[in-house]
């Protein structure tokens, strides 16, 4: 049987309006159609509670506690979902200074994250402490272009993972930013950085063509876009051939919804990022139809707070 192709529809209401109520209802009820909802965060920066009421335009916004309630509500209304994080969970409030990241990872585990990747601020308490705190996670941390073989993180980080959701085979890999010059060397130790473009091509090709994944997702902490030639999510997308979705972080980019970039084969790659501090939850709803090609794209991210 051929792999399933997918129709991307973030914002079911938009698609409902385009197709018309009766037509959309008939389309969505097809027995060979499966919906997978991607929920994603980035750059939470230890924001456990919403910003205080004296925080100006940020007052009452964000926070893991409020984010958790929104995630729980969405998951109760869909059959198949993935909750993913794109790095920099740590650093930014006194909670990190008090607990060195333990609390943040415990809360994410309770929220039911399915996978995450590593941001540069994860090293702020040192790689030894990071390795210790990873023991509080009940979901995998994935990084494909950091080699941790000569560090305390050896064996604690996966180069990729394949998950099955509703019969959809999802391949997930992760890309991290160059640490040298950004993070003090003593904090990341003997971590070896590998070219994210080359690694992304190698891993995504394996996941798509050898592991036969229906969907290949890159969890990135490279940044959405730069004025320079620095590698970003948009660069990775343009240079790719087998990545379907890039969920990003690092640049704190608030996108109203996902954007598309043509890859080397002229096919659309979906890129999304959800700001910082839990002030937004990224959401993408994917519709997979058996043995049929074609994509339809729209999208909406969700503000968190008043």
N, C-alpha and C positions, 0 to 999 in steps of 0.2 A: 504494500500500500504506500502511495506517495505521502510525503510529509504534508501536514496541514499548512495552508497559507493563512494569512490573517488580514482582517479588515480592521483598521485602527479607528476607534470612535471614542474619543474622550469628550464627554458631554453628551449623554444619551439624548437629552432634550433637543440638542442641535440636530442630531441625526433624525430624530422623530419628526422635527419640523420640516426637514428636507424631503423625507420619504413620504410624509403624510401618515396620520395615525394608524389607519387600517393596514396600509402597506407595510409599515414598520413592524406592527404587531405580527403580521404574517411572516415577515422575514426573520424576526428574532425567535420565533417559535419553531424554526426548522430543527429537526432532530439531529442533524449533523453539524450544528453550529454550537460552539462553546465560547463563553465569555470568560476572559481572565482579566482581573483588575490588578493593576500595578499601583501600589501606594509607596511613596518614597520620600525620604527626608535627607537633608544634608546640613552640615555646619550647625548642629544643635547647640554647640558651645556651652554645655552644662546649664542650659536654661531650663531648670526644673519647673519653676512656676512662671506664670505670665509676668510681663513687665509691670512694675508697680504703677499706681494711678498718677504718680507725679513724674512719669517718664515721657511726658509730652505726647507726640504723635504715636509713640509706641505703647502707650498706656493700655494695659489689659490684653496685650497681644502675645501670642506665642506660648511657649512652655510645653514641656513634655507631658505634664499632667493634663492639660487641655487637649493636646494633640492625641493623647491616648483615648480620650472619650470619643473624639471624631473618628479615629481609626476603628474603634470597637463598633460604632454605629454603622459605618460603611460595611465592615465585614459581616455584620448580621444581615445585610440586605443583598449580598452576592454569594454565589456558590463557590467561586474559586478566586483566590487572591494571593498576592505576594507582597509582603512589607519589607522594604529594602532601605539601607542607609549608605550614603556615599561619603562618609568620613567627617572628621573634626567633630566628633561627639563631645570631646573634652575641651576644657579651658574656656573661661569667660565669666564665671560667677564664683563666689566663695565655696560653693559645694565642691568644686574641683580642688581648691586649696586645702579643704578639710579632709577629703576622702580619696584624693589622687585618682579619681575615675571609677572607683568601685560602685558608687551609688548610681551613676549614669548607666553602667553596664547592667546592673541589677534591674533597673527600671525598664530598660530595653528588652531584657529577657522576659519580664512580666508582660510587656506589650505584645509579645509574640512575633518579633522580627524573624524573618526567614533567612536573611543574609545581610552582610555589610562589608564595607571595605575600609581601608586605613587612610586617615588624613594626617597631615604633618603635625597637628597639635596632639595627636595620640601619643607622641613621644615626649611630651613636655615634662612628665615625671620620670622619664628615663625608660629605656627598653626593658629593664628588669622588672620595674613596677607594671609596665604594660603587659608583659607576659604573665605576671601574677594575677592581674585583674581579668585577663581573658578567661580565667577559670570560673568567673561568675557568669559567663555567657552560656546560653543554651542554644545558640545558633552559630553558624560558621562565619568566620571572617575570611574574606577572599582577597588575595593580592597576587597578581600574575607577574608584575615586573619588579617586585622587591624579592631579593634572594636572602632569606633569613637563615640559611643553613649553618652559619657560624655565629648565631646569636641565641639569646634565651627564647626567641620566638620559634625556633626550629620545631616543626611538628605541630604548631598551634595555628598555622595559617594555611589555607588551601590555595592552590594555583587556579582552580576553577571548581565549580560544582554543577551537577545536573539534578534538577528537581522535576517531579511530575505533578502537574496540577490539572485535574479533570481530564486526564489523557493527553495533555499538552506537555511535551518534553522541552523543558526550559534549561538552556545552558547559561551559566552566569560566570563572568570573570571580572577581575578588578584591576584598575590602573592607578598608581600613585604618582605624585609629583616628585621631582628631583629634590632630595633632602639636603644635599650639600649646598651650603650658602643660605639655606632657609632655616635649618634646625642645627643647633650646636652639635658637633660630631660626637661628643661624649654621650649624647642622649640617644642617638640611633645606632651607636656602636659599629659593628661590622656588617650592617645591612648594605647589600649591593643593589644599586639601581640599574635597571636594564631599560633600553630604549622602548618607550611605550608604543611607538608605531609598529616596530618589528614584532614585539610581543603580541600586540593586539591582532595583527594579521595571522600569526602562527596559531594562537589559541582559538580565535573565532573560526578559522578554517577547520581546525580539528573538531570543534563543537558542531559546526554546521554539516560538514561533509563526511566525517568519520563517526562521530557520535550520533549523527542524524537528528539533531535538535530541531524542533519546530520554530523555536524562538531563541535568539542569542542576545543576551543583555550584557552590556558593559557598565559596571559600577565604577565611576571615574571620580578621582579627586585631582584632576589636572587643571580645571578651570574651564569656563564656557568659551571665552574668546579673549584674545590679546591684540593690541595694536602691533606688537612685534611678531616675529616668526615663531615665538614660543609655542610648543605643542599644547593644544587645547582640545576640547571635545569636538569642536567644529573641524579641526584638522584631522583628528582620528576618524571622524565620520567620512570626510572626503577621501581619505586614503584607504578606506576599508572596502571589503567586498562581501563580508559575511556577518556583519553586525546589523541587527535590526533596531535596537534601542540603546541609547546611551543616557544614563541617569547620572547627573554630575553634581559637583560641589566645588569648594575652594574659593570661587570668585564671588560668592554670596549674590548670585544673579537671580533676581525675581522675574520669572517669566509668567505671564498670564496663562500660558499653556505651552505645550511642546511645539518645537519647530522642526522642520525637515530639511535635511541636507542630502544632496545627491552623492552617492558613493562612486567608486571608480567604474561601476557597471551602469551608472545612471539610475540606480534604484534608490528609493527614499530611505534614509536613516532618521529615526525619530530621536530628538535630543530634548531633555527637559532638566530644569533645575528649580529648586524651590526656596531661594533666598537664604535665610539663616534664622537661628534661634527658635525654630518651630513656628514662625509667623505664617508659614504656608505649608500645606501638605500637597505634594505632587500626586497627581492621579492620572492614569492612563487606562482606558478600558479597551481591551483587544478582543476582537471577534475572530475566531478561527473556524474556517469552513473546510471540510475535507475535499481534497482533490480539485481545488479550484484556485486559480490565480487571481490576483487583483487586490488593491488596497483602497480604503476610503479613510480620510484623515480629518479629525477635528479634535479639540482638546480644551480642558478647563482645569486649572489648579484651584485649591481650596484655601482661602484665607482662614487663619485660626485666631479667633478672638472677636471682640466687638469692633 
